[in-house]
Amino acid sequence: MTRDVTPLLDVADLAVEFDTPKGPLRAVRGVSFQVGEGETLAIVGESGSGKSVTAQALLGLVPPRARVTGGHVTIEGRDITGLSDREWQKLRGERIAMIFQDPLSALNPSLTVGYQIAEMFRRHRGLGRAESRRRATELMVQVGIPDAARRLDDHPHRFSGGMRQRVMIAIALALDPRLLIADEPTTALDVTVQAQILRLLRQRQRADRLGMILISHDLGVVARAADRVAVMYAGRIAEVGTVAEVYEHPAHPYTLGLMRAVPAVRDGGGPLVAIDGQPPDPTAPPAGCSFHPRCLFARDRCREAEPEPREVAPGRASACHFAEEVIAGVHTGAR
């Protein structure tokens, strides 16, 4: 999709496959999107839709049994497809950084949090121990960790879940990256701490004009934190647009199903509407549109031809043959 300004990140036709005993598993299939400076793009979808694999591919961190089989990724005009390990080590942290879903697993339990933050400055900036510790302390203060100078020498297990996530944010922001990927950054946190973490990320983003990708299954978190949203299903992007557009007038039946399955105060506690069926087997997806076995709008065309993403309004795209009908809320009920 064409944007008015040169994007910070441009992903074009990204494809990732896993080798399995049943054959190739196409986890990401022709994914394209852009992220601008100072913008937050949320990527949402069910577990297994390809959200985290997409993020891993952007960082050159796909598992050993996986491989990028197509597409290009460009950051600030530089094509980073096919970089060497040495080139990736230089790029990560410097230009692109990631906040992982589980900070307790991501942090080394045997090292102090101060050492782990300061390591970014030692390895990438060549700073000495004293200066690295000073900068680590400053970062801990900036992300809202109380009594930072004393807690510098504490190990991760001595921090709460919310404070461990703040440590992860400090590590991610240490080298002033231009793009930040946050993979489920508020999972397992209570709603108060969730709000604090999201507010912190937004503040740092605005101050530094960071581009950010927020990966989440929580549509409420996305509504509070993102500018645009890309909805993924079965390794593809089903639709993309502003949060307001997508939430208020979905352009893909899968998105419509997600919206109907979310409780809202205005519903008065009424029953939720589940999406029938299960996601397809990624090693043997159905012919045509992957969503057609679960879709209220499905017709013969959907079973025969996989729809390509197309623009349905300025800055908005949908991979549905009948996107206009979905937006209008009209369907025949034919299956």
C-alpha positions as CSV (number, residue, x, y, z in Angstrom):
1,M,0.0,0.0,0.0
2,T,1.4,3.4,-0.9
3,R,2.0,5.9,1.9
4,D,2.6,9.6,1.5
5,V,6.0,9.6,3.2
6,T,9.0,7.3,3.1
7,P,8.4,4.6,5.8
8,L,10.8,3.9,8.6
9,L,10.1,0.2,8.0
10,D,8.9,-1.4,4.8
11,V,8.1,-5.1,4.7
12,A,7.2,-6.5,1.3
13,D,5.9,-10.0,0.6
14,L,7.7,-11.6,3.6
15,A,7.5,-15.4,3.7
16,V,8.8,-17.8,6.4
17,E,8.6,-21.6,6.3
18,F,9.3,-24.3,9.0
19,D,10.5,-27.8,8.1
20,T,8.2,-30.4,9.7
21,P,7.7,-34.1,9.3
22,K,4.4,-33.3,7.5
23,G,6.2,-31.1,5.0
24,P,6.8,-27.3,4.8
25,L,4.7,-25.2,7.2
26,R,4.2,-21.8,5.7
27,A,4.0,-19.7,8.9
28,V,4.2,-16.3,7.2
29,R,2.8,-16.0,3.6
30,G,3.4,-12.8,1.6
31,V,3.1,-10.3,4.5
32,S,3.5,-6.6,3.6
33,F,3.2,-3.5,5.8
34,Q,4.9,-0.3,6.6
35,V,5.6,1.6,9.8
36,G,6.3,5.4,9.9
37,E,8.4,7.4,12.2
38,G,6.6,8.0,15.5
39,E,3.8,5.5,14.5
40,T,2.6,2.4,16.3
41,L,1.3,-0.5,14.2
42,A,-0.4,-3.3,16.1
43,I,-0.4,-6.8,14.7
44,V,-3.3,-8.9,16.1
45,G,-4.7,-12.3,15.6
46,E,-5.2,-15.7,17.2
47,S,-2.3,-17.8,18.5
48,G,-0.5,-19.4,15.5
49,S,-1.5,-16.7,13.1
50,G,2.2,-15.7,12.4
51,K,2.5,-12.6,14.5
52,S,5.6,-13.5,16.5
53,V,7.3,-15.3,13.6
54,T,7.0,-12.1,11.6
55,A,8.6,-10.2,14.4
56,Q,11.4,-12.7,14.7
57,A,12.1,-12.5,11.0
58,L,12.4,-8.7,11.2
59,L,15.2,-9.2,13.8
60,G,16.9,-12.1,12.0
61,L,15.9,-14.4,14.9
62,V,13.9,-17.2,13.2
63,P,14.5,-20.6,14.8
64,P,17.0,-23.0,13.2
65,R,14.4,-25.1,11.5
66,A,12.8,-22.1,10.0
67,R,13.9,-20.0,7.0
68,V,12.9,-16.8,5.3
69,T,11.8,-17.9,1.8
70,G,10.8,-14.7,0.2
71,G,10.3,-11.0,0.5
72,H,12.3,-7.9,1.5
73,V,12.6,-5.9,4.7
74,T,13.9,-2.3,4.5
75,I,14.7,-0.1,7.5
76,E,15.4,3.6,6.8
77,G,15.9,2.7,3.2
78,R,18.4,-0.1,3.9
79,D,17.5,-3.6,2.7
80,I,18.3,-5.9,5.6
81,T,17.3,-9.1,3.9
82,G,20.0,-11.8,4.1
83,L,22.4,-10.0,6.5
84,S,25.3,-12.0,8.0
85,D,25.3,-12.8,11.7
86,R,27.9,-10.1,12.3
87,E,25.7,-7.5,10.5
88,W,22.7,-8.6,12.5
89,Q,24.6,-8.2,15.7
90,K,25.4,-4.6,14.8
91,L,21.9,-3.8,13.7
92,R,20.0,-5.3,16.7
93,G,19.9,-2.7,19.5
94,E,21.3,0.0,17.3
95,R,18.5,0.4,14.8
96,I,15.9,-2.2,15.8
97,A,15.2,-3.6,19.3
98,M,12.6,-5.9,20.8
99,I,10.8,-6.2,24.1
100,F,10.0,-9.9,24.6
101,Q,6.8,-11.4,26.0
102,D,8.2,-13.0,29.1
103,P,10.9,-10.8,30.8
104,L,11.7,-13.5,33.4
105,S,12.7,-15.9,30.6
106,A,14.4,-13.2,28.5
107,L,16.6,-11.9,31.4
108,N,19.6,-14.0,32.6
109,P,18.7,-15.1,36.2
110,S,22.4,-15.4,37.2
111,L,23.3,-11.8,36.3
112,T,22.2,-8.5,37.9
113,V,19.8,-6.3,36.0
114,G,22.4,-3.5,36.1
115,Y,25.0,-5.8,34.4
116,Q,22.5,-6.8,31.7
117,I,21.6,-3.2,30.9
118,A,25.2,-1.9,31.1
119,E,26.3,-4.7,28.8
120,M,24.6,-2.9,25.9
121,F,27.0,0.1,26.4
122,R,30.1,-2.1,26.9
123,R,29.5,-4.2,23.8
124,H,28.1,-1.6,21.4
125,R,29.7,1.6,22.6
126,G,33.0,0.3,24.1
127,L,32.4,2.2,27.4
128,G,34.1,1.2,30.6
129,R,32.5,-0.3,33.6
130,A,31.8,2.9,35.6
131,E,30.3,4.8,32.7
132,S,28.2,1.8,31.6
133,R,26.8,1.5,35.2
134,R,26.0,5.2,35.3
135,R,24.1,5.0,32.0
136,A,22.3,1.9,33.2
137,T,21.2,3.7,36.3
138,E,20.0,6.7,34.3
139,L,17.9,4.3,32.1
140,M,16.4,2.6,35.1
141,V,15.3,6.0,36.4
142,Q,13.9,6.9,33.1
143,V,11.7,3.8,32.9
144,G,10.4,4.4,36.4
145,I,12.3,1.9,38.6
146,P,12.4,3.3,42.1
147,D,15.7,3.5,44.0
148,A,17.5,2.7,40.8
149,A,21.1,3.1,42.1
150,R,20.5,0.5,44.9
151,R,18.5,-1.9,42.7
152,L,21.2,-1.9,40.0
153,D,22.8,-4.9,41.7
154,D,19.6,-6.9,42.2
155,H,18.9,-10.1,40.2
156,P,15.7,-10.4,38.1
157,H,13.9,-12.6,40.6
158,R,13.9,-9.8,43.1
159,F,11.7,-7.6,40.7
160,S,8.0,-7.8,40.2
161,G,6.6,-8.7,36.7
162,G,6.0,-5.1,35.9
163,M,9.4,-4.0,37.1
164,R,11.1,-6.8,35.1
165,Q,9.2,-5.5,32.0
166,R,10.6,-2.0,32.7
167,V,14.1,-3.5,32.8
168,M,13.4,-5.1,29.4
169,I,12.3,-1.7,28.1
170,A,15.5,-0.1,29.4
171,I,17.6,-2.7,27.6
172,A,15.6,-2.2,24.4
173,L,16.0,1.6,24.5
174,A,19.6,1.7,25.6
175,L,21.1,2.3,22.2
176,D,18.4,4.7,20.9
177,P,16.9,2.4,18.2
178,R,14.7,3.8,15.5
179,L,12.3,0.8,15.6
180,L,10.9,-1.0,18.6
181,I,9.1,-4.3,18.5
182,A,7.0,-5.1,21.6
183,D,5.8,-8.7,21.6
184,E,2.9,-9.0,24.0
185,P,4.6,-6.6,26.5
186,T,1.7,-6.6,29.0
187,T,0.8,-10.3,29.1
188,A,0.3,-11.6,32.7
189,L,0.3,-8.1,34.1
190,D,-2.7,-6.7,36.0
191,V,-4.6,-3.9,34.3
192,T,-3.0,-1.1,36.4
193,V,0.5,-2.2,35.5
194,Q,-0.5,-2.7,31.9
195,A,-1.6,0.9,31.7
196,Q,1.7,2.0,33.3
197,I,3.8,0.0,30.8
198,L,1.8,1.3,27.8
199,R,2.0,4.9,29.0
200,L,5.8,4.5,29.4
201,L,6.2,3.1,25.9
202,R,4.0,5.9,24.4
203,Q,6.0,8.6,26.3
204,R,9.3,7.3,25.0
205,Q,8.0,6.9,21.5
206,R,6.8,10.5,21.4
207,A,10.1,11.8,22.9
208,D,12.3,9.9,20.4
209,R,10.0,9.6,17.4
210,L,10.3,5.8,17.6
211,G,8.4,3.6,15.1
212,M,6.8,0.7,17.1
213,I,5.2,-2.6,16.3
214,L,2.9,-3.9,19.0
215,I,2.1,-7.6,18.8
216,S,-0.9,-8.5,20.9
217,H,-4.0,-10.7,21.1
218,D,-5.7,-8.1,23.4
219,L,-7.8,-5.8,21.3
220,G,-8.3,-3.5,24.3
221,V,-4.6,-2.9,24.6
222,V,-4.4,-2.3,20.9
223,A,-7.2,0.3,21.1
224,R,-5.3,2.2,23.7
225,A,-1.8,2.0,22.3
226,A,-1.9,1.8,18.4
227,D,-2.4,4.2,15.5
228,R,-3.0,1.5,12.9
229,V,-3.7,-2.2,13.1
230,A,-2.9,-5.2,10.9
231,V,-5.0,-8.3,11.5
232,M,-3.3,-11.6,10.7
233,Y,-4.9,-15.0,10.0
234,A,-3.2,-18.2,8.9
235,G,0.1,-16.4,8.1
236,R,-1.4,-13.6,6.0
237,I,-2.6,-10.1,6.7
238,A,-6.4,-10.1,6.5
239,E,-6.8,-6.3,6.7
240,V,-5.0,-3.2,7.7
241,G,-6.2,0.3,8.6
242,T,-6.4,2.8,11.4
243,V,-7.6,1.4,14.7
244,A,-10.9,3.4,14.5
245,E,-11.6,2.2,10.9
246,V,-10.9,-1.4,11.6
247,Y,-12.7,-1.5,14.9
248,E,-15.8,0.4,13.9
249,H,-16.2,-1.0,10.3
250,P,-14.2,-4.2,9.8
251,A,-13.4,-5.0,6.1
252,H,-12.7,-8.7,6.6
253,P,-15.0,-11.4,8.0
254,Y,-12.3,-12.6,10.4
255,T,-11.9,-9.1,11.9
256,L,-15.7,-8.9,12.2
257,G,-15.7,-12.2,14.1
258,L,-13.0,-10.9,16.4
259,M,-14.9,-7.7,17.2
260,R,-18.1,-9.7,17.9
261,A,-16.2,-12.0,20.3
262,V,-15.0,-9.1,22.5
263,P,-17.3,-8.1,25.4
264,A,-18.3,-4.4,25.6
265,V,-20.0,-2.4,28.3
266,R,-22.7,-1.3,25.9
267,D,-23.7,-5.0,25.3
268,G,-25.1,-5.2,28.8
269,G,-23.4,-8.5,29.5
270,G,-25.0,-10.2,26.6
271,P,-23.7,-13.5,25.1
272,L,-20.5,-13.3,23.0
273,V,-20.5,-14.6,19.4
274,A,-17.7,-17.1,18.8
275,I,-16.1,-17.7,15.4
276,D,-17.1,-21.2,14.3
277,G,-14.5,-23.8,13.5
278,Q,-10.7,-23.9,14.0
279,P,-7.8,-22.2,12.2
280,P,-6.5,-24.3,9.2
281,D,-3.6,-26.7,9.4
282,P,-0.7,-24.6,8.2
283,T,0.9,-27.6,6.5
284,A,-2.3,-28.2,4.4
285,P,-4.3,-25.0,4.1
286,P,-7.6,-25.1,2.2
287,A,-7.8,-24.0,-1.4
288,G,-8.9,-20.4,-1.9
289,C,-9.3,-18.1,1.1
290,S,-7.9,-19.8,4.3
291,F,-10.9,-18.3,6.2
292,H,-13.7,-19.6,4.0
293,P,-14.5,-22.7,6.1
294,R,-15.4,-20.4,9.0
295,C,-16.8,-17.5,7.0
296,L,-20.4,-16.3,6.9
297,F,-19.7,-14.5,3.6
298,A,-18.1,-17.5,1.8
299,R,-19.1,-18.3,-1.8
300,D,-17.7,-20.4,-4.6
301,R,-15.2,-17.8,-5.5
302,C,-13.7,-17.9,-2.0
303,R,-13.1,-21.6,-2.2
304,E,-11.4,-21.3,-5.6
305,A,-9.2,-18.2,-5.5
306,E,-7.2,-16.8,-2.6
307,P,-7.9,-13.1,-2.4
308,E,-5.0,-10.6,-2.6
309,P,-4.9,-7.6,-0.3
310,R,-6.5,-4.6,-2.1
311,E,-7.2,-1.0,-1.2
312,V,-10.8,-0.5,-0.1
313,A,-10.3,3.1,1.0
314,P,-7.4,5.5,1.2
315,G,-4.8,3.9,3.5
316,R,-6.9,0.8,4.1
317,A,-6.6,-2.7,2.6
318,S,-8.5,-6.0,2.9
319,A,-7.8,-9.5,1.6
320,C,-11.4,-10.4,1.0
321,H,-13.3,-10.8,-2.2
322,F,-16.4,-9.2,-0.6
323,A,-14.8,-6.5,1.6
324,E,-17.3,-3.9,0.7
325,E,-20.2,-6.1,1.8
326,V,-18.4,-6.8,5.1
327,I,-17.9,-3.1,5.7
328,A,-21.6,-2.5,5.0
329,G,-22.6,-5.4,7.3
330,V,-24.5,-7.2,4.5
331,H,-24.2,-10.9,3.8
332,T,-26.3,-13.6,2.1
333,G,-25.7,-16.3,4.7
334,A,-24.5,-18.6,1.9
335,R,-21.9,-21.1,2.9
